């Protein structure tokens, strides 16, 4: 996730050079399913398995929220990252 955000910041500041940027996400419905609850749970559990690398309380809270139906999926987190870059349009197709 950090890598995606870094790339988008670079596009914002260096590559775009004033021109609008558009990302087209093809077959996003498949990606939404693939990056849904189960994959997000696996991803968060993977982080919990690395106690020296991640904020365990924060990750556990994210996992609890996900399991309670109030947390964000991996797909939704990616959408939020794109939303933080208003000069980059994301088209879901």
C-alpha positions in Angstrom: 0.0 0.0 0.0 2.8 2.4 0.8 4.4 1.6 -2.6 1.2 2.5 -4.4 0.9 5.7 -2.5 4.5 6.6 -3.2 3.9 6.0 -7.0 0.9 8.2 -7.0 2.7 11.0 -5.1 5.5 10.7 -7.7 3.0 11.0 -10.5 1.5 14.0 -8.8 4.8 15.8 -8.4 7.2 14.7 -11.1 5.8 12.8 -14.0 2.5 14.5 -14.6 4.0 18.0 -14.9 0.6 19.7 -14.9 -1.1 17.2 -17.2 -4.1 15.3 -15.8 -3.4 11.6 -15.1 -6.0 8.8 -15.5 -5.7 5.3 -14.3 -8.1 2.7 -15.8 -8.8 -0.3 -13.6 -10.1 -3.0 -16.0 -12.3 -5.8 -14.6 -12.5 -4.1 -11.3 -15.4 -6.3 -10.3 -13.0 -9.3 -10.3 -10.5 -7.3 -8.3 -13.1 -6.3 -5.8 -14.0 -9.9 -5.2 -10.3 -11.1 -5.1 -9.4 -8.3 -2.7 -12.4 -8.7 -0.5 -13.0 -10.0 3.0 -11.0 -13.2 2.8 -7.9 -11.7 1.2 -8.0 -8.7 3.6 -8.2 -11.1 6.6 -5.3 -13.1 5.2 -3.2 -9.9 4.7 -4.0 -8.6 8.2 -3.2 -12.0 9.8 0.1 -11.9 7.9 0.9 -8.6 9.5 0.0 -10.0 12.9 2.5 -12.8 12.4 5.3 -10.2 12.2 5.1 -8.5 15.6 8.3 -6.5 15.3 7.3 -5.0 11.9 3.8 -3.7 12.5 1.6 -1.9 15.1 -0.1 -5.0 16.5 -2.8 -3.2 18.3 -3.7 -1.2 15.1 -3.7 -4.3 12.9 -5.8 -6.2 15.4 -8.2 -3.4 15.6 -8.4 -3.4 11.8 -9.0 -7.1 11.8 -11.7 -6.9 14.5 -13.5 -4.2 12.5 -13.3 -6.3 9.3 -14.7 -9.3 11.1 -17.5 -7.1 12.7 -18.5 -5.8 9.2 -17.3 -2.3 9.8 -13.8 -2.5 8.5 -12.4 -1.8 5.0 -11.4 -4.5 2.6 -8.1 -4.4 0.7 -10.0 -3.1 -2.4 -11.6 -0.3 -0.4 -8.2 0.7 1.0 -6.8 1.0 -2.5 -9.8 3.2 -3.5 -9.1 5.4 -0.5 -5.4 5.8 -1.5 -6.5 6.9 -5.0 -9.0 9.3 -3.4 -6.1 11.0 -1.6 -4.8 12.1 -5.0 -7.5 14.3 -6.5 -5.5 15.2 -9.5 -5.4 11.5 -10.5 -8.6 10.1 -11.9 -9.4 6.5 -11.3 -11.8 4.9 -13.7 -13.3 1.6 -12.7 -14.3 -0.5 -15.7 
